[in-house]
């Protein structure tokens, strides 16, 4: 890559480019404000801001019910994330293995899990496994498919980070007499983590979103509890707006935590 191309891709923006960026940002922000105002107006015209549709949010029981659903979402997402991170690392090691007996099965599992929708995996756990004698709780019928589906993507994220580490780093480590395992653990993988933290955060956010499939197995997560409130109080838009804010706060917390973690990664 030429130095000129590096400057274009990664260098600081010129004054003209900065001006164009600011102008585009203002135009996009104005368009979003107009769109938001139009949406609010339509909701108002449809009577979605009437007090009777919002009054139950003043009740402690409503927030306790939503908090219970939120805890269910976090419990499922946290364990699914652990499954994805650990299994993704195992699949990465299999895919990078020089042994075909390990490499090809790992590739097959990754491609299969990447190609099959998460919802279909949930239906497998919900409908197929019980008929074969494997009975799972609603929690695991949601958590396990979400974790497996995400693990395949995480494995590819890991691999991208490993391949991004300069080859000279591994050659230098081997020249010092380190074994392949120590090269990976002490040299390659720590540097790869620095590259892939943003991508891993994106996958964790997707894990939280995928827990909304809990309605299939009637698991009491946030969206499932929101549907119960809607059915009881006939308040669709207000409930979904509040739930959307809660999801945004959770994902923002994940992003902030990842930024702090990224600064601590050596």
C-alpha positions as CSV (number, residue, x, y, z in Angstrom):
1,X,0.0,0.0,0.0
2,X,1.4,3.3,-1.0
3,X,1.9,6.1,1.5
4,X,-0.5,8.3,-0.4
5,X,-3.2,5.7,-0.2
6,X,-2.6,5.2,3.5
7,X,-3.0,9.0,4.0
8,X,-6.3,8.9,2.1
9,X,-7.7,6.0,4.1
10,X,-6.3,6.6,7.6
11,X,-4.9,10.2,7.6
12,X,-6.5,13.3,9.1
13,X,-9.3,14.9,7.0
14,X,-8.5,18.0,5.1
15,X,-10.2,21.3,5.9
16,X,-12.5,20.9,2.9
17,X,-13.4,17.3,3.9
18,X,-14.1,18.5,7.4
19,X,-16.4,21.2,6.2
20,X,-18.2,18.7,4.0
21,X,-18.5,16.3,6.9
22,X,-20.0,19.0,9.2
23,X,-22.4,20.1,6.5
24,X,-23.6,16.5,5.9
25,X,-24.0,16.0,9.6
26,X,-26.2,19.1,9.9
27,X,-28.3,18.0,7.0
28,X,-28.7,14.5,8.3
29,X,-29.5,15.8,11.8
30,X,-32.1,18.1,10.4
31,X,-33.7,15.3,8.4
32,X,-33.8,13.1,11.4
33,X,-35.5,15.9,13.5
34,X,-38.1,16.4,10.8
35,X,-38.7,12.7,10.6
36,X,-39.0,12.4,14.4
37,X,-41.4,15.4,14.5
38,X,-43.6,13.7,11.8
39,X,-43.7,10.5,13.7
40,X,-44.7,12.3,16.9
41,X,-47.4,14.2,15.1
42,X,-48.8,11.0,13.6
43,X,-48.8,9.4,17.1
44,X,-50.6,12.4,18.5
45,X,-53.2,12.4,15.7
46,X,-53.8,8.7,16.4
47,X,-54.4,9.4,20.1
48,X,-51.3,7.5,21.3
49,X,-50.4,10.3,23.8
50,X,-53.7,10.2,25.6
51,X,-53.3,9.9,29.4
52,X,-55.3,6.7,29.7
53,X,-52.6,4.9,27.6
54,X,-49.8,6.0,29.9
55,X,-51.3,6.1,33.3
56,X,-50.3,2.5,34.2
57,X,-46.6,3.6,34.0
58,X,-47.2,5.5,37.2
59,X,-47.8,2.1,39.0
60,X,-45.0,0.4,40.8
61,X,-46.2,-3.0,39.6
62,X,-45.7,-2.1,36.0
63,X,-42.1,-1.2,36.4
64,X,-41.5,-4.3,38.6
65,X,-43.0,-6.4,35.8
66,X,-40.7,-4.7,33.2
67,X,-37.7,-5.0,35.5
68,X,-38.4,-8.7,35.8
69,X,-38.4,-9.1,32.1
70,X,-35.2,-7.0,31.8
71,X,-33.5,-9.3,34.3
72,X,-34.6,-12.3,32.2
73,X,-33.2,-10.6,29.1
74,X,-29.9,-9.9,30.8
75,X,-29.6,-13.4,32.3
76,X,-30.2,-15.1,28.9
77,X,-27.9,-12.6,27.0
78,X,-25.0,-12.9,29.6
79,X,-24.9,-16.7,29.4
80,X,-25.4,-16.7,25.6
81,X,-22.5,-14.3,25.3
82,X,-20.2,-16.5,27.5
83,X,-21.2,-19.5,25.3
84,X,-20.4,-17.5,22.2
85,X,-17.1,-16.2,23.3
86,X,-15.8,-19.6,24.6
87,X,-17.2,-21.8,21.8
88,X,-16.1,-19.2,19.2
89,X,-12.5,-19.5,20.5
90,X,-12.7,-23.3,20.3
91,X,-14.0,-23.1,16.7
92,X,-11.2,-20.7,15.9
93,X,-8.5,-23.0,17.2
94,X,-10.1,-25.8,15.2
95,X,-10.2,-23.8,12.0
96,X,-6.6,-22.7,12.4
97,X,-5.4,-26.2,13.2
98,X,-3.0,-27.7,10.6
99,X,-4.8,-31.1,11.1
100,X,-7.6,-31.6,8.6
101,X,-9.4,-33.9,11.1
102,X,-9.9,-30.8,13.3
103,X,-10.0,-28.0,10.7
104,X,-12.7,-29.3,8.3
105,X,-15.3,-30.2,11.1
106,X,-14.7,-26.7,12.6
107,X,-15.3,-25.0,9.2
108,X,-18.4,-27.1,8.7
109,X,-19.8,-26.2,12.1
110,X,-19.0,-22.5,11.6
111,X,-20.6,-22.4,8.2
112,X,-23.7,-24.3,9.4
113,X,-24.3,-22.1,12.4
114,X,-23.7,-18.9,10.3
115,X,-26.2,-20.1,7.7
116,X,-29.0,-21.3,9.9
117,X,-31.2,-18.5,11.3
118,X,-31.3,-18.2,15.1
119,X,-35.1,-18.6,15.1
120,X,-34.8,-22.0,13.3
121,X,-32.3,-23.2,16.0
122,X,-34.8,-22.1,18.7
123,X,-37.5,-24.1,17.0
124,X,-35.2,-27.1,16.9
125,X,-34.7,-26.9,20.6
126,X,-38.4,-26.2,21.2
127,X,-39.9,-28.9,18.9
128,X,-37.3,-31.4,17.8
129,X,-35.2,-32.1,20.9
130,X,-38.2,-32.9,23.2
131,X,-39.4,-35.5,20.6
132,X,-35.9,-37.1,20.9
133,X,-36.1,-37.2,24.7
134,X,-34.0,-34.0,25.4
135,X,-36.2,-31.7,27.5
136,X,-34.8,-28.2,28.1
137,X,-36.3,-25.3,30.1
138,X,-37.6,-22.2,28.4
139,X,-34.4,-20.4,29.5
140,X,-32.1,-22.9,27.7
141,X,-34.3,-23.2,24.7
142,X,-33.6,-19.5,24.1
143,X,-30.1,-19.1,25.5
144,X,-28.5,-22.1,23.9
145,X,-29.5,-21.3,20.2
146,X,-28.6,-17.7,20.6
147,X,-25.2,-18.6,22.0
148,X,-24.5,-21.2,19.3
149,X,-25.6,-18.9,16.5
150,X,-23.4,-16.1,17.8
151,X,-20.4,-18.4,18.4
152,X,-20.0,-19.0,14.7
153,X,-19.8,-15.2,14.0
154,X,-17.5,-14.7,16.9
155,X,-15.2,-17.4,15.6
156,X,-14.9,-15.5,12.3
157,X,-14.3,-12.2,14.2
158,X,-11.5,-13.9,16.2
159,X,-10.0,-15.2,12.9
160,X,-10.1,-11.7,11.4
161,X,-8.2,-10.4,14.4
162,X,-5.6,-13.1,14.3
163,X,-5.0,-12.6,10.6
164,X,-4.6,-8.9,11.2
165,X,-1.6,-9.4,13.5
166,X,1.6,-8.7,11.4
167,X,3.3,-12.0,10.4
168,X,6.6,-10.5,11.7
169,X,5.3,-10.8,15.2
170,X,4.8,-14.5,15.0
171,X,8.1,-15.1,13.2
172,X,10.0,-13.2,15.9
173,X,8.3,-15.2,18.6
174,X,9.2,-18.5,16.9
175,X,12.7,-17.3,16.5
176,X,12.9,-16.9,20.3
177,X,12.0,-20.5,20.6
178,X,8.4,-20.2,21.7
179,X,6.1,-23.1,20.9
180,X,3.1,-22.5,18.6
181,X,0.7,-22.6,21.6
182,X,2.8,-19.9,23.5
183,X,3.0,-17.8,20.4
184,X,-0.7,-17.8,20.1
185,X,-1.5,-17.2,23.7
186,X,1.2,-14.7,24.5
187,X,1.7,-12.9,21.2
188,X,-1.0,-13.3,18.6
189,X,-4.3,-13.5,20.6
190,X,-3.6,-10.5,22.9
191,X,-2.9,-8.3,19.9
192,X,-5.9,-9.7,18.0
193,X,-8.2,-8.7,20.8
194,X,-7.2,-5.0,20.3
195,X,-8.4,-5.2,16.8
196,X,-11.7,-7.0,17.4
197,X,-13.1,-5.3,20.5
198,X,-15.6,-3.1,18.5
199,X,-16.8,-6.1,16.5
200,X,-17.2,-8.2,19.6
201,X,-19.3,-5.4,21.1
202,X,-21.5,-5.4,18.1
203,X,-22.1,-9.1,18.5
204,X,-23.0,-8.7,22.2
205,X,-25.6,-6.1,21.2
206,X,-27.0,-8.5,18.7
207,X,-27.2,-11.2,21.4
208,X,-29.3,-8.8,23.5
209,X,-31.6,-8.2,20.5
210,X,-31.8,-11.9,19.7
211,X,-33.3,-12.6,23.2
212,X,-36.5,-11.0,21.8
213,X,-37.2,-14.5,20.3
214,X,-38.1,-15.6,23.8
215,X,-41.8,-15.3,22.8
216,X,-41.4,-18.6,20.8
217,X,-40.7,-20.5,24.0
218,X,-42.7,-18.2,26.3
219,X,-39.6,-17.2,28.2
220,X,-40.2,-14.2,30.4
221,X,-37.8,-11.7,28.8
222,X,-38.4,-7.9,28.3
223,X,-40.3,-8.1,25.0
224,X,-42.4,-11.0,26.2
225,X,-43.5,-9.0,29.3
226,X,-44.1,-6.0,27.0
227,X,-46.5,-8.0,25.0
228,X,-48.4,-9.0,28.2
229,X,-48.7,-5.3,29.1
230,X,-50.0,-4.5,25.6
231,X,-52.6,-7.2,25.8
232,X,-53.8,-6.1,29.2
233,X,-53.9,-2.3,28.7
234,X,-54.3,-1.9,24.9
235,X,-51.4,0.4,24.8
236,X,-49.1,-0.6,22.0
237,X,-47.1,2.4,21.1
238,X,-46.4,3.7,24.6
239,X,-45.2,0.3,25.8
240,X,-43.0,-0.2,22.8
241,X,-41.5,3.2,23.2
242,X,-40.6,2.6,26.8
243,X,-39.2,-0.9,26.0
244,X,-37.1,0.6,23.1
245,X,-35.6,3.1,25.5
246,X,-34.7,0.3,27.9
247,X,-33.0,-1.7,25.1
248,X,-31.1,1.5,24.1
249,X,-29.9,2.0,27.6
250,X,-28.7,-1.6,27.9
251,X,-26.8,-1.5,24.6
252,X,-25.3,1.9,25.5
253,X,-24.1,0.4,28.8
254,X,-22.5,-2.5,26.9
255,X,-20.8,0.0,24.5
256,X,-19.4,2.1,27.4
257,X,-18.1,-1.0,29.2
258,X,-16.4,-2.2,26.1
259,X,-14.7,1.2,25.6
260,X,-13.2,0.9,29.1
261,X,-12.2,-2.7,28.4
262,X,-10.6,-1.7,25.1
263,X,-8.4,0.8,26.8
264,X,-7.2,-1.8,29.3
265,X,-6.4,-4.5,26.7
266,X,-2.5,-4.5,26.5
